């Protein structure tokens, strides 16, 4: 007899009025094209440097590209939108960059994510996702299969589990591993860290070493790979065949990196392996707060829902700038207001 599926939990909001006001404010043009951007629209003259000074400041280029990302516009339509906005605001005499200038300046533009100062140490959750560049749509792939023209980029996010703000962001090629990208992500985070949590792709020596190198010595929570398969005996590690005497490794397939007689401080990864052997993986995840890692997946979902699941730039530098603009806009939307939900009692 088949069991009935569990009812899906229902949630309600405590701050619906404030959250609704924040959602409305996201579409305001004056939010993205504010007085500070208009005041510094034209670049200042260079002093002590040869060559002609640029006409548009970095703030003006950032404002135009942010409008493009928020409203899903091509470059030419972005130019038309900015011209009309400047005229409506009474600044019709300000120059507007052409599409070629926007594309060229985007490759070298430095974009700050602008996070609020935290009240205490941050619990950072990290993950990676893919965004498509070009290729067949999902319907054609489902009907006829994939081809070699489908190209995508990997986007790495580091999110504050308490506030949902994006503290660090990087764009790489698909073959770059998640663990190898963690050191530059942590180097971008200036706030003190209490814990860094990620999935099994970060369970590498490079990732654990990057977390241990932080001066505040946060805890790294990356689940080691499973030691057993359901209904099968333990397997040896690749490159470490099981010895004839099974007591040598006691049936475990995850080797301890640093044994207890070492003078160095204990490794987080070894503590996780020992805890999993003692209480099980499910209980270990609850003890270390591993399930808060799903909050970075929520940030990935928000990014794709608000800005789309593809990139428009064709160079890696331009794609990095495009994603950083999206991350900065997402943080600004987060600052406007976030839902405060609670779970309803089952009927």
Backbone torsions as a table, in degrees:
resi	resn	phi	psi	omega
1	UNK	NA	127.4	-177.1
2	UNK	-75.9	138.1	178.0
3	UNK	-79.3	147.6	177.2
4	UNK	-73.4	139.0	178.7
5	UNK	-65.5	148.0	178.9
6	UNK	-67.7	139.4	178.9
7	UNK	-64.7	143.7	-179.8
8	UNK	-70.9	132.7	-179.0
9	UNK	-65.2	145.4	-179.7
10	UNK	-110.4	145.2	-177.8
11	UNK	-127.8	150.9	174.7
12	UNK	-128.3	158.5	-177.8
13	UNK	-102.0	138.4	174.3
14	UNK	-85.0	-27.6	-174.2
15	UNK	-119.2	49.7	-176.0
16	UNK	-61.8	-40.3	-177.5
17	UNK	-63.8	-46.2	179.4
18	UNK	-67.2	-41.2	179.9
19	UNK	-66.9	-37.7	177.0
20	UNK	-64.3	-38.3	177.6
21	UNK	-66.0	-37.2	178.1
22	UNK	-67.5	-38.6	177.9
23	UNK	-64.7	-37.7	177.8
24	UNK	-67.7	-38.5	-177.1
25	UNK	-69.8	-20.7	178.3
26	UNK	-60.6	-29.3	-178.6
27	UNK	-88.8	2.5	-178.7
28	UNK	-73.8	128.7	178.2
29	UNK	-67.4	-34.3	-179.6
30	UNK	-69.3	-16.9	176.5
31	UNK	-69.3	-39.6	-176.4
32	UNK	-92.8	-22.6	178.0
33	UNK	-118.5	77.4	-172.1
34	UNK	-90.8	-179.1	-177.2
35	UNK	-66.3	-33.3	180.0
36	UNK	-65.5	-38.2	178.3
37	UNK	-68.0	-38.4	179.7
38	UNK	-70.1	-34.4	-179.3
39	UNK	-67.2	-33.4	179.6
40	UNK	-109.7	35.8	-175.2
41	UNK	-68.3	-45.3	-177.7
42	UNK	-90.9	135.8	-178.5
43	UNK	-70.7	147.9	178.1
44	UNK	-75.5	156.6	179.1
45	UNK	-69.7	142.8	179.6
46	UNK	-74.7	144.9	175.7
47	UNK	-124.5	124.4	178.3
48	UNK	80.9	9.5	179.4
49	UNK	-126.4	145.1	179.4
50	UNK	-83.3	156.6	178.0
51	UNK	97.9	164.0	-178.1
52	UNK	-78.4	138.5	178.4
53	UNK	-72.7	148.1	177.5
54	UNK	-67.7	150.2	179.9
55	UNK	-74.1	-40.2	-173.4
56	UNK	-106.5	136.4	177.7
57	UNK	-76.3	165.8	176.2
58	UNK	-62.4	-30.5	178.6
59	UNK	-66.6	-37.8	178.7
60	UNK	-67.7	-43.4	178.8
61	UNK	-64.6	-40.0	178.5
62	UNK	-63.6	-40.6	179.5
63	UNK	-62.7	-45.2	-178.3
64	UNK	-66.9	-43.4	-179.5
65	UNK	-70.0	-29.4	175.5
66	UNK	-67.9	-42.2	175.0
67	UNK	-60.3	-37.5	177.8
68	UNK	-63.9	-42.6	-178.0
69	UNK	-70.4	-40.6	-175.8
70	UNK	-70.5	-39.1	-175.2
71	UNK	-103.0	9.5	173.0
72	UNK	56.3	56.9	-175.9
73	UNK	-113.8	147.1	167.0
74	UNK	-71.9	172.7	-173.6
75	UNK	-63.7	-43.7	-178.0
76	UNK	-66.5	-40.0	176.8
77	UNK	-67.0	-30.5	175.8
78	UNK	-63.9	-41.6	177.8
79	UNK	-60.8	-43.8	178.9
80	UNK	-64.5	-39.7	179.3
81	UNK	-64.5	-45.2	-177.8
82	UNK	-65.3	-39.8	177.9
83	UNK	-60.4	-44.5	-179.8
84	UNK	-67.5	-37.6	179.3
85	UNK	-65.8	-42.7	179.3
86	UNK	-63.7	-37.5	177.7
87	UNK	-67.2	-40.9	179.8
88	UNK	-67.7	-30.8	179.5
89	UNK	-85.3	-0.1	179.6
90	UNK	83.2	20.9	179.0
91	UNK	-122.3	43.9	-177.6
92	UNK	-67.2	-15.7	179.5
93	UNK	-81.1	-11.8	179.5
94	UNK	-70.0	139.0	178.4
95	UNK	-73.8	153.6	180.0
96	UNK	-122.4	130.1	-177.6
97	UNK	-67.0	145.1	177.5
98	UNK	-82.6	167.3	-177.7
99	UNK	-59.1	-38.0	179.6
100	UNK	-64.1	-39.7	178.1
101	UNK	-66.0	-40.9	177.8
102	UNK	-61.4	-44.6	-179.3
103	UNK	-65.0	-39.4	-178.1
104	UNK	-72.8	-43.6	-178.3
105	UNK	-70.1	-24.4	-179.9
106	UNK	-66.1	-23.0	-177.8
107	UNK	-72.7	-23.4	-177.3
108	UNK	-120.5	11.3	-176.2
109	UNK	-79.0	131.2	176.2
110	UNK	-95.5	119.8	-175.8
111	UNK	-115.3	123.5	176.4
112	UNK	-90.9	138.2	-178.6
113	UNK	-76.9	-24.1	174.2
114	UNK	55.8	81.8	175.8
115	UNK	-103.5	154.3	178.2
116	UNK	-75.6	147.8	177.1
117	UNK	-61.7	126.7	-178.9
118	UNK	-73.6	156.0	178.6
119	UNK	-79.4	-19.3	-179.2
120	UNK	-161.1	-169.8	177.2
121	UNK	-58.1	142.8	-172.9
122	UNK	-97.2	137.0	168.7
123	UNK	-91.5	106.2	-174.4
124	UNK	-95.8	130.1	176.4
125	UNK	-115.4	135.1	-172.8
126	UNK	-125.4	149.6	177.2
127	UNK	-167.3	170.7	179.2
128	UNK	-132.4	152.1	177.6
129	UNK	-142.3	172.3	-179.9
130	UNK	-116.9	139.4	174.6
131	UNK	-122.4	134.8	-175.0
132	UNK	-80.3	143.3	174.7
133	UNK	-94.3	-59.1	177.8
134	UNK	-156.6	167.1	-178.2
135	UNK	135.2	-177.9	-177.9
136	UNK	-66.9	152.8	177.4
137	UNK	-73.5	171.8	-176.0
138	UNK	-66.1	-33.4	-179.6
139	UNK	-65.9	-43.9	179.7
140	UNK	-66.5	-36.8	177.9
141	UNK	-64.8	-40.1	179.4
142	UNK	-67.4	-34.2	-177.5
143	UNK	-82.6	-39.7	-171.0
144	UNK	-123.4	0.1	178.6
145	UNK	90.4	172.0	-177.3
146	UNK	-85.9	161.7	175.0
147	UNK	-129.3	175.7	-177.1
148	UNK	-76.7	-8.7	-177.6
149	UNK	-83.3	-8.1	178.5
150	UNK	-75.5	115.3	-177.5
151	UNK	-123.1	140.8	-177.8
152	UNK	-146.2	166.6	178.1
153	UNK	-122.6	152.4	178.6
154	UNK	-99.9	129.1	-178.8
155	UNK	-112.5	126.9	-178.8
156	UNK	-107.6	129.9	-176.9
157	UNK	-122.1	142.2	171.0
158	UNK	-124.5	114.7	-169.0
159	UNK	-121.1	142.6	173.8
160	UNK	-75.2	121.9	-176.8
161	UNK	-68.0	-22.9	-177.2
162	UNK	-84.8	-39.5	-174.0
163	UNK	-110.0	-18.2	-176.8
164	UNK	81.6	8.0	179.6
165	UNK	-77.9	145.5	176.9
166	UNK	-87.3	112.4	-179.0
167	UNK	-89.0	-27.7	-178.5
168	UNK	-151.8	152.7	-176.1
169	UNK	-153.8	141.8	178.3
170	UNK	-147.6	149.4	177.7
171	UNK	-121.7	127.7	-179.1
172	UNK	-133.8	174.7	173.5
173	UNK	-76.4	161.5	-173.7
174	UNK	-62.9	-27.3	-175.3
175	UNK	-80.0	-7.4	179.5
176	UNK	-77.5	129.4	-177.9
177	UNK	-75.1	158.6	179.8
178	UNK	-67.5	-42.4	-179.0
179	UNK	-63.9	-33.9	179.9
180	UNK	-71.1	-21.5	-179.5
181	UNK	-90.6	-11.1	-178.4
182	UNK	-65.2	-40.1	179.2
183	UNK	-57.0	-48.2	176.8
184	UNK	-65.9	-29.1	175.9
185	UNK	-64.9	-46.2	-179.6
186	UNK	-68.4	-30.5	178.1
187	UNK	-65.7	-26.0	179.3
188	UNK	-80.0	-22.6	-177.3
189	UNK	-81.1	120.5	179.6
190	UNK	-96.9	-17.3	-178.7
191	UNK	-75.2	150.1	175.4
192	UNK	-66.4	141.9	-175.6
193	UNK	-110.4	141.1	173.6
194	UNK	-102.1	-34.2	-178.1
195	UNK	-158.4	144.8	174.7
196	UNK	-122.1	120.6	-174.4
197	UNK	-120.6	134.3	176.9
198	UNK	-150.7	174.2	-179.6
199	UNK	-81.7	-170.9	-175.8
200	UNK	-65.9	-16.4	178.1
201	UNK	-66.8	-19.2	-179.8
202	UNK	-95.5	2.7	-178.2
203	UNK	-79.7	62.0	179.4
204	UNK	-125.3	162.7	178.8
205	UNK	-64.8	-33.8	179.4
206	UNK	-64.6	-44.1	-178.6
207	UNK	-67.8	-45.9	178.8
208	UNK	-63.4	-37.5	178.6
209	UNK	-67.5	-35.4	178.2
210	UNK	-65.6	-38.7	178.0
211	UNK	-70.8	-40.2	-179.9
212	UNK	-67.8	-22.7	-179.7
213	UNK	-77.0	-11.8	177.9
214	UNK	-65.0	141.4	-177.4
215	UNK	-65.6	-29.5	-179.2
216	UNK	-83.2	-3.4	176.8
217	UNK	52.6	64.4	177.1
218	UNK	-72.3	165.4	177.6
219	UNK	-86.6	134.5	176.8
220	UNK	-98.8	125.0	-179.2
221	UNK	-120.8	93.9	175.8
222	UNK	-128.0	116.0	-173.2
223	UNK	-66.0	127.6	174.2
224	UNK	-68.9	161.0	-177.4
225	UNK	-67.3	156.6	-176.5
226	UNK	-69.0	144.7	-177.7
227	UNK	-92.5	-16.4	-176.9
228	UNK	-134.7	154.9	166.4
229	UNK	-103.6	151.4	-177.8
230	UNK	-62.3	121.5	177.2
231	UNK	76.9	11.2	-179.6
232	UNK	-126.4	154.8	179.1
233	UNK	-71.1	163.6	179.5
234	UNK	-60.6	148.2	179.0
235	UNK	-108.0	145.1	175.2
236	UNK	-74.6	160.1	175.3
237	UNK	-65.8	151.3	173.2
238	UNK	-60.9	128.1	-178.3
239	UNK	86.6	-3.4	177.8
240	UNK	-126.1	78.8	-178.4
241	UNK	-64.8	148.8	-178.1
242	UNK	-68.2	135.0	-179.7
243	UNK	-73.6	159.3	177.5
244	UNK	-58.0	-36.7	177.1
245	UNK	-87.3	106.8	-175.2
246	UNK	-67.8	-14.7	179.7
247	UNK	-72.8	-13.1	-179.0
248	UNK	-65.8	-40.2	178.0
249	UNK	-113.2	3.2	175.5
250	UNK	55.9	25.0	177.5
251	UNK	81.6	0.1	-178.8
252	UNK	-86.8	144.5	178.5
253	UNK	-104.4	-16.2	175.1
254	UNK	-95.1	113.5	-179.5
255	UNK	-83.3	146.2	176.2
256	UNK	-75.2	129.6	-178.9
257	UNK	-72.5	-36.9	-175.1
258	UNK	-137.3	117.7	-174.9
259	UNK	-80.5	167.3	-172.2
260	UNK	-67.4	-21.4	-178.6
261	UNK	-84.2	7.7	179.2
262	UNK	-82.4	143.9	-179.2
263	UNK	-76.6	-17.7	-178.7
264	UNK	-71.7	158.4	177.1
265	UNK	-62.8	151.1	-177.1
266	UNK	-64.7	151.1	-179.9
267	UNK	-88.6	142.8	178.1
268	UNK	-63.0	-37.5	-177.2
269	UNK	-64.1	-41.3	179.1
270	UNK	-66.6	-37.0	176.8
271	UNK	-64.0	-37.1	178.0
272	UNK	-66.4	-42.3	-179.7
273	UNK	-62.2	-44.3	180.0
274	UNK	-65.8	-39.3	-179.8
275	UNK	-67.3	-37.8	179.0
276	UNK	-65.4	-39.5	177.6
277	UNK	-65.9	-28.9	-175.0
278	UNK	-85.7	-45.7	-173.1
279	UNK	-116.0	-8.2	-178.4
280	UNK	96.5	158.3	-175.5
281	UNK	-69.4	-39.3	-178.2
282	UNK	-63.8	-45.7	179.5
283	UNK	-67.8	-36.3	177.8
284	UNK	-62.0	-40.3	178.8
285	UNK	-62.8	-38.5	178.1
286	UNK	-70.2	-36.0	-177.3
287	UNK	-69.1	-38.2	-176.2
288	UNK	-94.0	-0.7	-179.3
289	UNK	72.5	34.4	-176.8
290	UNK	-67.8	-28.8	-175.1
291	UNK	-69.0	-13.3	174.6
292	UNK	-70.6	-7.8	176.3
293	UNK	-63.8	-23.0	179.4
294	UNK	-64.2	-16.8	179.8
295	UNK	-67.9	-28.8	175.9
296	UNK	-72.0	-31.0	174.6
297	UNK	-67.7	-32.6	173.7
298	UNK	-64.3	-39.9	176.9
299	UNK	-65.0	-37.7	176.1
300	UNK	-63.8	-42.8	178.3
301	UNK	-63.0	-42.8	178.6
302	UNK	-61.8	-41.3	-178.8
303	UNK	-62.7	-44.4	-178.5
304	UNK	-72.1	-34.1	179.3
305	UNK	-71.3	-37.3	-175.8
306	UNK	-83.3	-36.3	-171.9
307	UNK	-118.4	-3.4	179.8
308	UNK	96.7	165.3	-176.0
309	UNK	-105.5	24.1	178.8
310	UNK	-142.1	163.4	178.7
311	UNK	-112.2	144.7	-179.0
312	UNK	-96.8	-30.0	-178.8
313	UNK	-69.0	154.5	-176.8
314	UNK	-110.6	-8.2	175.8
315	UNK	-110.0	154.2	-178.2
316	UNK	-65.1	-35.9	177.2
317	UNK	-66.1	-42.9	177.0
318	UNK	-66.1	-35.5	177.9
319	UNK	-67.9	-37.0	176.5
320	UNK	-63.8	-44.6	177.6
321	UNK	-62.8	-41.2	179.8
322	UNK	-61.4	-42.0	-179.9
323	UNK	-72.4	-35.5	178.2
324	UNK	-67.6	-34.4	174.2
325	UNK	-64.5	-38.8	176.8
326	UNK	-66.0	-41.4	178.1
327	UNK	-63.8	-39.7	177.7
328	UNK	-66.5	-40.2	177.7
329	UNK	-66.9	-37.2	177.9
330	UNK	-64.4	-40.1	176.8
331	UNK	-63.7	-38.7	179.7
332	UNK	-66.5	-38.6	175.2
333	UNK	-65.1	-36.8	178.0
334	UNK	-64.7	-38.0	179.7
335	UNK	-67.0	-27.5	179.5
336	UNK	-65.4	-35.5	-179.5
337	UNK	158.4	142.1	178.5
338	UNK	-127.0	153.2	-178.9
339	UNK	-69.9	140.8	174.8
340	UNK	-110.9	95.3	-171.8
341	UNK	-104.5	158.8	174.0
342	UNK	-142.2	152.7	-176.4
343	UNK	-83.0	132.1	179.7
344	UNK	-79.8	152.1	176.1
345	UNK	-70.4	140.6	179.4
346	UNK	-63.1	145.0	-177.9
347	UNK	-72.9	NA	NA
